[in-house]
């Protein structure tokens, strides 16, 4: 009897611990939005440019780029190569190419009939060498010469970010430009500017 009482008591104690632990976990649990906050929201505690700035910036600039005459009035696809994003701010970044990458993804998704993005020539040649066993050639019947089928870009898309830090806030100026590779003409340039707090809530 004593052994049975101890056994029952032990089971009850263990059950109580499990219930208490479950309640504690339930009390500390959060919903999906807590662990995965929206990219379109500002996160308290973060400073500087946030994901919301990236989303707003690329949405606005990608849409504007499609309206320029060089693209809107062109009967053919415009061939663009992604350049680089230069960080001229006072803070080093872990990944500054994410802004150009999102612009390219947006344009590739919604404007494939008007824009084609290509890799830089060196990367395209290296890929052909790796996966096709060498740079592929096609015969130009008019000239009788063998040419690479790699699409050659007409424009390059670049960006430059600047900042003006102060004690409480930092002003960011983010510029993007589309350059005609053959003439050097700056055919499109737009800016995105924002002022951020230097401290979180």
C-alpha positions as a LaTeX table, in Angstrom:
\begin{tabular}{lrrr}
\hline
Residue & $x$ (\AA) & $y$ (\AA) & $z$ (\AA) \\
\hline
Unk1 & 0.00 & 0.00 & 0.00 \\
Unk2 & 2.76 & 2.39 & 0.89 \\
Unk3 & 4.51 & 1.63 & $-2.39$ \\
Unk4 & 1.30 & 2.23 & $-4.33$ \\
Unk5 & 0.67 & 5.53 & $-2.52$ \\
Unk6 & 4.20 & 6.69 & $-3.33$ \\
Unk7 & 3.78 & 5.60 & $-6.94$ \\
Unk8 & 0.47 & 7.46 & $-7.30$ \\
Unk9 & 1.91 & 10.53 & $-5.60$ \\
Unk10 & 4.94 & 10.48 & $-7.87$ \\
Unk11 & 2.76 & 10.22 & $-10.95$ \\
Unk12 & 0.61 & 13.09 & $-9.75$ \\
Unk13 & 3.69 & 15.19 & $-9.02$ \\
Unk14 & 5.12 & 14.43 & $-12.47$ \\
Unk15 & 1.82 & 15.29 & $-14.12$ \\
Unk16 & 1.72 & 18.53 & $-12.18$ \\
Unk17 & 5.20 & 19.44 & $-13.41$ \\
Unk18 & 4.21 & 18.70 & $-16.99$ \\
Unk19 & 1.07 & 20.83 & $-16.73$ \\
Unk20 & 3.00 & 23.67 & $-15.11$ \\
Unk21 & 5.68 & 23.47 & $-17.77$ \\
Unk22 & 3.09 & 23.48 & $-20.52$ \\
Unk23 & 1.37 & 26.50 & $-19.03$ \\
Unk24 & 4.70 & 28.30 & $-18.74$ \\
Unk25 & 5.48 & 27.56 & $-22.37$ \\
Unk26 & 2.00 & 28.65 & $-23.41$ \\
Unk27 & 2.42 & 31.87 & $-21.48$ \\
Unk28 & 5.71 & 32.62 & $-23.25$ \\
Unk29 & 4.61 & 31.61 & $-26.75$ \\
Unk30 & 3.94 & 34.18 & $-29.47$ \\
Unk31 & 2.16 & 34.09 & $-32.76$ \\
Unk32 & 3.63 & 33.89 & $-36.24$ \\
Unk33 & 3.75 & 37.67 & $-36.68$ \\
Unk34 & 5.97 & 37.99 & $-33.60$ \\
Unk35 & 8.64 & 35.69 & $-34.97$ \\
Unk36 & 8.14 & 36.73 & $-38.60$ \\
Unk37 & 7.32 & 40.46 & $-38.61$ \\
Unk38 & 6.16 & 41.84 & $-41.94$ \\
Unk39 & 8.87 & 43.19 & $-44.24$ \\
Unk40 & 6.60 & 46.20 & $-44.74$ \\
Unk41 & 6.60 & 47.17 & $-41.07$ \\
Unk42 & 9.12 & 49.06 & $-38.98$ \\
Unk43 & 10.65 & 46.96 & $-36.23$ \\
Unk44 & 11.11 & 48.67 & $-32.83$ \\
Unk45 & 14.72 & 48.55 & $-31.72$ \\
Unk46 & 16.17 & 48.57 & $-35.24$ \\
Unk47 & 17.96 & 51.65 & $-36.51$ \\
Unk48 & 19.06 & 52.88 & $-39.91$ \\
Unk49 & 17.54 & 51.64 & $-43.14$ \\
Unk50 & 15.07 & 48.83 & $-42.57$ \\
Unk51 & 13.31 & 46.31 & $-44.79$ \\
Unk52 & 10.35 & 48.70 & $-45.17$ \\
Unk53 & 12.72 & 51.24 & $-46.77$ \\
Unk54 & 14.01 & 48.58 & $-49.15$ \\
Unk55 & 10.49 & 47.57 & $-50.17$ \\
Unk56 & 9.23 & 51.14 & $-50.61$ \\
Unk57 & 12.36 & 52.20 & $-52.47$ \\
Unk58 & 12.48 & 49.36 & $-54.98$ \\
Unk59 & 8.71 & 49.36 & $-55.60$ \\
Unk60 & 8.79 & 53.06 & $-56.41$ \\
Unk61 & 11.95 & 53.06 & $-58.53$ \\
Unk62 & 11.23 & 49.89 & $-60.49$ \\
Unk63 & 7.82 & 51.25 & $-61.52$ \\
Unk64 & 9.34 & 54.59 & $-62.51$ \\
Unk65 & 12.08 & 52.96 & $-64.58$ \\
Unk66 & 9.49 & 51.31 & $-66.82$ \\
Unk67 & 8.02 & 54.69 & $-67.83$ \\
Unk68 & 11.16 & 56.16 & $-69.44$ \\
Unk69 & 11.06 & 56.50 & $-73.26$ \\
Unk70 & 14.08 & 54.22 & $-73.75$ \\
Unk71 & 11.97 & 51.36 & $-72.37$ \\
Unk72 & 8.32 & 52.36 & $-72.79$ \\
Unk73 & 8.72 & 53.38 & $-76.46$ \\
Unk74 & 11.15 & 50.64 & $-77.46$ \\
Unk75 & 9.58 & 47.97 & $-79.73$ \\
Unk76 & 12.28 & 45.52 & $-78.62$ \\
Unk77 & 13.36 & 44.22 & $-75.26$ \\
Unk78 & 15.90 & 46.42 & $-73.52$ \\
Unk79 & 18.96 & 44.44 & $-72.40$ \\
Unk80 & 20.24 & 45.48 & $-68.97$ \\
Unk81 & 23.14 & 44.22 & $-66.89$ \\
Unk82 & 23.15 & 44.75 & $-63.15$ \\
Unk83 & 26.09 & 46.85 & $-62.09$ \\
Unk84 & 26.95 & 47.54 & $-58.49$ \\
Unk85 & 25.67 & 49.48 & $-55.53$ \\
Unk86 & 28.29 & 51.75 & $-54.00$ \\
Unk87 & 28.07 & 52.34 & $-50.28$ \\
Unk88 & 29.22 & 55.88 & $-49.56$ \\
Unk89 & 27.59 & 55.94 & $-46.13$ \\
Unk90 & 29.50 & 56.09 & $-42.88$ \\
Unk91 & 28.43 & 52.54 & $-41.95$ \\
Unk92 & 29.72 & 49.34 & $-43.59$ \\
Unk93 & 27.04 & 46.94 & $-44.76$ \\
Unk94 & 26.95 & 43.18 & $-44.74$ \\
Unk95 & 25.10 & 43.05 & $-48.07$ \\
Unk96 & 24.49 & 46.17 & $-50.15$ \\
Unk97 & 23.54 & 44.33 & $-53.36$ \\
Unk98 & 20.14 & 43.36 & $-51.93$ \\
Unk99 & 18.60 & 46.62 & $-53.18$ \\
Unk100 & 19.57 & 46.01 & $-56.80$ \\
Unk101 & 18.63 & 42.34 & $-56.45$ \\
Unk102 & 15.07 & 43.20 & $-55.41$ \\
Unk103 & 14.69 & 45.73 & $-58.24$ \\
Unk104 & 15.80 & 43.10 & $-60.73$ \\
Unk105 & 13.39 & 40.53 & $-59.25$ \\
Unk106 & 10.48 & 42.98 & $-59.52$ \\
Unk107 & 11.27 & 43.91 & $-63.12$ \\
Unk108 & 11.85 & 40.31 & $-64.09$ \\
Unk109 & 8.49 & 39.40 & $-62.60$ \\
Unk110 & 6.35 & 42.15 & $-64.08$ \\
Unk111 & 8.19 & 43.43 & $-67.18$ \\
Unk112 & 9.66 & 40.43 & $-68.96$ \\
Unk113 & 8.07 & 41.63 & $-72.20$ \\
Unk114 & 10.04 & 44.88 & $-72.07$ \\
Unk115 & 13.28 & 44.12 & $-70.20$ \\
Unk116 & 15.79 & 41.30 & $-70.26$ \\
Unk117 & 18.55 & 41.07 & $-67.66$ \\
Unk118 & 21.85 & 39.41 & $-68.53$ \\
Unk119 & 24.87 & 38.40 & $-66.54$ \\
Unk120 & 28.11 & 40.34 & $-66.94$ \\
Unk121 & 29.96 & 38.94 & $-69.94$ \\
Unk122 & 32.69 & 37.31 & $-67.85$ \\
Unk123 & 30.14 & 35.46 & $-65.71$ \\
Unk124 & 28.15 & 34.33 & $-68.74$ \\
Unk125 & 31.31 & 32.99 & $-70.44$ \\
Unk126 & 32.37 & 31.19 & $-67.26$ \\
Unk127 & 28.92 & 29.58 & $-67.00$ \\
Unk128 & 29.05 & 28.41 & $-70.60$ \\
Unk129 & 32.51 & 26.98 & $-70.00$ \\
Unk130 & 31.34 & 25.16 & $-66.88$ \\
Unk131 & 28.02 & 23.74 & $-68.07$ \\
Unk132 & 28.40 & 23.58 & $-71.86$ \\
Unk133 & 32.05 & 22.66 & $-72.10$ \\
Unk134 & 33.10 & 25.95 & $-73.65$ \\
Unk135 & 31.79 & 29.21 & $-75.05$ \\
Unk136 & 29.13 & 28.38 & $-77.60$ \\
Unk137 & 29.37 & 29.89 & $-81.08$ \\
Unk138 & 26.82 & 30.42 & $-83.83$ \\
Unk139 & 27.52 & 31.12 & $-87.49$ \\
Unk140 & 26.63 & 34.59 & $-88.77$ \\
Unk141 & 25.55 & 33.79 & $-92.33$ \\
Unk142 & 25.96 & 37.41 & $-93.46$ \\
Unk143 & 29.57 & 37.79 & $-92.37$ \\
Unk144 & 30.60 & 34.14 & $-92.37$ \\
Unk145 & 32.02 & 34.45 & $-88.87$ \\
Unk146 & 31.33 & 32.53 & $-85.67$ \\
Unk147 & 29.89 & 34.65 & $-82.87$ \\
Unk148 & 28.94 & 34.10 & $-79.25$ \\
Unk149 & 25.15 & 33.92 & $-78.74$ \\
Unk150 & 25.48 & 35.76 & $-75.43$ \\
Unk151 & 23.18 & 38.78 & $-75.34$ \\
Unk152 & 25.18 & 41.96 & $-75.04$ \\
Unk153 & 23.74 & 44.59 & $-72.66$ \\
Unk154 & 22.68 & 48.03 & $-73.80$ \\
Unk155 & 22.42 & 49.55 & $-70.33$ \\
Unk156 & 23.90 & 49.08 & $-66.88$ \\
Unk157 & 21.95 & 49.75 & $-63.67$ \\
Unk158 & 23.95 & 51.15 & $-60.75$ \\
Unk159 & 23.23 & 52.72 & $-57.38$ \\
Unk160 & 24.97 & 54.83 & $-54.77$ \\
Unk161 & 23.93 & 55.42 & $-51.16$ \\
Unk162 & 24.98 & 58.40 & $-49.04$ \\
Unk163 & 24.21 & 59.43 & $-45.48$ \\
Unk164 & 24.40 & 62.49 & $-43.27$ \\
Unk165 & 24.51 & 61.34 & $-39.63$ \\
Unk166 & 23.64 & 63.64 & $-36.75$ \\
Unk167 & 23.19 & 63.10 & $-33.05$ \\
Unk168 & 19.57 & 61.92 & $-33.09$ \\
Unk169 & 18.86 & 61.17 & $-36.75$ \\
Unk170 & 20.55 & 60.15 & $-40.00$ \\
Unk171 & 19.54 & 61.34 & $-43.45$ \\
Unk172 & 19.96 & 58.84 & $-46.30$ \\
Unk173 & 20.12 & 59.71 & $-49.99$ \\
Unk174 & 19.84 & 56.65 & $-52.24$ \\
Unk175 & 20.34 & 57.19 & $-55.96$ \\
Unk176 & 19.89 & 54.75 & $-58.85$ \\
Unk177 & 20.96 & 55.35 & $-62.43$ \\
Unk178 & 20.63 & 53.65 & $-65.82$ \\
Unk179 & 23.59 & 54.31 & $-68.13$ \\
Unk180 & 23.83 & 53.67 & $-71.87$ \\
Unk181 & 26.95 & 51.49 & $-72.12$ \\
Unk182 & 27.75 & 52.54 & $-75.70$ \\
Unk183 & 27.42 & 56.31 & $-75.30$ \\
Unk184 & 27.85 & 56.81 & $-71.55$ \\
Unk185 & 24.60 & 58.77 & $-71.47$ \\
Unk186 & 22.79 & 58.83 & $-68.15$ \\
Unk187 & 19.30 & 58.01 & $-69.43$ \\
Unk188 & 17.58 & 57.67 & $-66.05$ \\
Unk189 & 18.34 & 58.67 & $-62.48$ \\
Unk190 & 16.06 & 58.77 & $-59.49$ \\
Unk191 & 16.48 & 59.21 & $-55.76$ \\
Unk192 & 14.97 & 57.86 & $-52.60$ \\
Unk193 & 15.54 & 59.81 & $-49.40$ \\
Unk194 & 14.61 & 59.05 & $-45.84$ \\
Unk195 & 15.51 & 60.22 & $-42.34$ \\
Unk196 & 15.90 & 57.64 & $-39.58$ \\
Unk197 & 16.29 & 57.69 & $-35.82$ \\
Unk198 & 19.66 & 56.69 & $-34.40$ \\
Unk199 & 18.08 & 54.86 & $-31.49$ \\
Unk200 & 15.39 & 52.22 & $-31.13$ \\
Unk201 & 12.21 & 52.46 & $-29.07$ \\
\hline
\end{tabular}
